């Protein structure tokens, strides 16, 4: 039991270090030898827990991708409002926030033969759920912008405090607003179609 607990702790130490090193030096720029050196162990000790650097990457990224898949499955039918899906998507990303930089900024991860296609498929599914039944290019662009409004703040530098529910609500509101088609107002400004056009003087007292 003691040996098993020790091995489990080493497994987590390797994963934690790899996450930090991959975010700083990139997946390609970090070697198993680098990780072993930082931990003060042999490369064989790393390979005992992870058969390859690729397996280690999957250990870090797959939980996030699995959670996104589950989120999509839970919202597999387009709803009248995008808010529930966007709120659930944000909750998933916050729960796996430490892995977001890997899939958002590391080109090697984005182009990974298994991870890359999975990410793109998820993005397309999310777009479809947000835009259905509208499949026009403008609707797809708004959906892409709305998804970006959710995940981009998670990689902001310096980091933003998104533990506050109020801040989370602001993000979701911004994403929902992005989905609304706009039309020109009489003075030339773009106004969301769902936005009220009544002036203060015409609103009910």
C-alpha positions as CSV (number, residue, x, y, z in Angstrom):
1,X,0.0,0.0,0.0
2,X,2.8,2.4,0.8
3,X,4.6,1.6,-2.5
4,X,1.3,2.2,-4.4
5,X,0.8,5.5,-2.6
6,X,4.3,6.6,-3.4
7,X,4.0,5.7,-7.1
8,X,0.7,7.6,-7.2
9,X,2.3,10.7,-5.8
10,X,5.2,10.4,-8.3
11,X,2.6,10.1,-11.1
12,X,1.0,13.4,-10.0
13,X,4.4,15.1,-9.6
14,X,5.4,14.2,-13.1
15,X,2.0,15.4,-14.5
16,X,2.2,18.6,-12.5
17,X,5.8,19.4,-13.6
18,X,5.0,18.4,-17.3
19,X,2.0,20.8,-17.3
20,X,4.2,23.7,-16.0
21,X,7.1,22.9,-18.4
22,X,4.8,22.4,-21.4
23,X,3.1,25.8,-20.8
24,X,6.5,27.6,-20.6
25,X,8.7,25.7,-23.0
26,X,6.0,24.1,-25.2
27,X,5.3,20.4,-25.8
28,X,7.9,20.1,-28.5
29,X,10.5,22.1,-26.5
30,X,10.3,20.0,-23.4
31,X,11.9,16.5,-23.3
32,X,11.5,13.6,-20.9
33,X,15.2,14.3,-19.9
34,X,14.2,17.8,-18.9
35,X,11.4,16.4,-16.6
36,X,13.7,13.8,-15.2
37,X,16.4,16.3,-14.4
38,X,13.9,18.6,-12.7
39,X,12.6,15.8,-10.6
40,X,16.0,14.4,-9.8
41,X,15.1,10.9,-11.2
42,X,16.1,8.9,-14.2
43,X,14.3,8.9,-17.5
44,X,13.4,5.3,-16.8
45,X,11.5,6.5,-13.7
46,X,9.4,8.7,-16.0
47,X,8.8,6.0,-18.5
48,X,7.6,3.7,-15.7
49,X,4.6,5.9,-15.3
50,X,4.2,7.2,-18.9
51,X,5.3,5.1,-21.8
52,X,6.0,8.3,-23.9
53,X,5.8,12.1,-23.8
54,X,2.7,11.7,-26.0
55,X,1.0,9.6,-23.3
56,X,1.9,12.3,-20.7
57,X,0.3,14.9,-22.9
58,X,-2.9,12.9,-23.1
59,X,-2.9,12.5,-19.3
60,X,-3.0,16.3,-19.1
61,X,-5.4,17.1,-21.9
62,X,-7.9,14.2,-22.1
63,X,-9.8,15.0,-18.9
64,X,-10.6,18.4,-20.4
65,X,-11.6,17.0,-23.8
66,X,-13.8,14.3,-22.1
67,X,-15.5,17.0,-20.0
68,X,-16.2,19.1,-23.1
69,X,-17.7,16.0,-24.8
70,X,-19.9,15.4,-21.9
71,X,-21.0,19.0,-21.9
72,X,-21.9,18.8,-25.6
73,X,-23.8,15.5,-25.0
74,X,-25.8,17.1,-22.2
75,X,-26.8,19.9,-24.6
76,X,-27.0,17.8,-27.8
77,X,-30.3,19.4,-28.8
78,X,-30.3,23.1,-29.7
79,X,-32.1,25.2,-27.2
80,X,-34.1,28.4,-27.5
81,X,-31.3,30.2,-25.6
82,X,-27.6,29.7,-25.7
83,X,-27.1,30.7,-22.1
84,X,-27.3,27.2,-20.5
85,X,-24.7,25.8,-23.0
86,X,-22.3,28.7,-22.6
87,X,-22.6,28.6,-18.8
88,X,-21.9,24.9,-18.8
89,X,-19.0,25.3,-21.2
90,X,-17.5,28.0,-19.0
91,X,-17.9,25.7,-15.9
92,X,-16.0,22.9,-17.7
93,X,-13.2,25.2,-18.7
94,X,-12.8,26.7,-15.2
95,X,-12.7,23.1,-13.8
96,X,-9.8,22.3,-16.1
97,X,-8.3,25.8,-16.4
98,X,-4.7,24.8,-16.0
99,X,-4.8,22.8,-19.2
100,X,-6.4,25.5,-21.3
101,X,-3.1,27.1,-22.4
102,X,-2.0,23.8,-23.8
103,X,-4.9,23.5,-26.2
104,X,-5.2,27.3,-26.8
105,X,-1.7,28.4,-27.6
106,X,0.6,25.4,-28.2
107,X,0.7,24.8,-32.0
108,X,2.1,21.3,-31.5
109,X,-0.9,20.4,-29.4
110,X,-3.3,22.0,-31.8
111,X,-1.8,20.0,-34.6
112,X,-1.5,16.8,-32.7
113,X,-2.9,14.0,-34.9
114,X,-5.5,12.9,-32.3
115,X,-6.0,15.9,-30.1
116,X,-6.2,18.5,-32.9
117,X,-9.1,16.8,-34.8
118,X,-10.9,16.2,-31.6
119,X,-10.7,19.9,-30.6
120,X,-11.9,21.0,-34.1
121,X,-14.8,18.6,-34.0
122,X,-15.9,19.8,-30.6
123,X,-15.7,23.4,-31.8
124,X,-17.9,22.6,-34.7
125,X,-20.4,20.9,-32.5
126,X,-20.5,23.8,-30.2
127,X,-21.0,26.2,-33.1
128,X,-23.8,24.1,-34.5
129,X,-25.6,24.0,-31.1
130,X,-25.3,27.8,-30.8
131,X,-26.4,28.7,-34.3
132,X,-29.0,26.1,-35.2
133,X,-31.1,26.3,-37.3
134,X,-29.2,29.3,-38.8
135,X,-26.2,27.9,-40.8
136,X,-25.2,31.2,-42.4
137,X,-21.6,32.4,-42.4
138,X,-22.6,35.4,-40.2
139,X,-24.2,33.0,-37.6
140,X,-21.1,30.8,-37.6
141,X,-18.8,33.9,-37.1
142,X,-20.9,35.1,-34.2
143,X,-20.8,31.6,-32.6
144,X,-17.0,31.5,-33.0
145,X,-16.7,34.9,-31.4
146,X,-19.1,33.8,-28.5
147,X,-16.9,30.8,-27.8
148,X,-13.8,33.0,-27.8
149,X,-15.5,35.3,-25.4
150,X,-15.7,32.4,-23.0
151,X,-12.3,30.8,-23.3
152,X,-9.9,33.7,-24.1
153,X,-10.2,35.4,-20.7
154,X,-9.0,32.1,-19.1
155,X,-5.5,32.6,-20.7
156,X,-5.3,36.4,-20.1
157,X,-2.0,37.6,-18.8
158,X,-2.0,38.7,-16.0
159,X,-4.6,36.2,-15.0
160,X,-8.2,37.3,-14.5
161,X,-10.1,36.3,-11.3
162,X,-12.9,34.1,-12.7
163,X,-13.7,32.5,-9.3
164,X,-16.2,35.3,-8.7
165,X,-19.6,34.2,-10.0
166,X,-20.2,37.9,-10.9
167,X,-17.3,37.8,-13.3
168,X,-18.5,34.5,-14.7
169,X,-21.9,36.0,-15.3
170,X,-20.2,38.9,-17.2
171,X,-18.5,36.5,-19.5
172,X,-21.6,34.6,-20.3
173,X,-23.5,37.8,-20.9
174,X,-20.8,39.0,-23.3
175,X,-20.9,35.7,-25.2
176,X,-24.7,35.7,-25.4
177,X,-24.7,39.3,-26.6
178,X,-22.1,38.4,-29.3
179,X,-24.6,35.8,-30.7
180,X,-27.3,38.5,-31.3
181,X,-27.4,39.7,-34.9
182,X,-27.0,43.4,-35.3
183,X,-28.8,45.9,-37.6
184,X,-28.0,49.6,-38.4
185,X,-29.8,52.1,-36.2
186,X,-31.0,55.5,-37.7
187,X,-27.8,57.2,-36.5
188,X,-25.6,54.5,-38.2
189,X,-24.7,52.6,-35.1
190,X,-25.1,48.8,-34.9
191,X,-27.8,47.7,-32.5
192,X,-28.4,44.1,-31.5
193,X,-31.7,42.9,-33.0
194,X,-33.0,41.8,-29.7
195,X,-32.2,45.1,-28.0
196,X,-35.0,47.4,-27.2
197,X,-35.2,50.4,-29.4
198,X,-37.4,52.5,-27.0
199,X,-35.8,55.7,-25.8
200,X,-35.9,56.6,-22.1
201,X,-38.8,59.0,-22.8
202,X,-40.9,56.3,-24.4
203,X,-40.4,53.7,-21.7
204,X,-43.1,53.0,-19.2
205,X,-42.9,54.9,-16.0
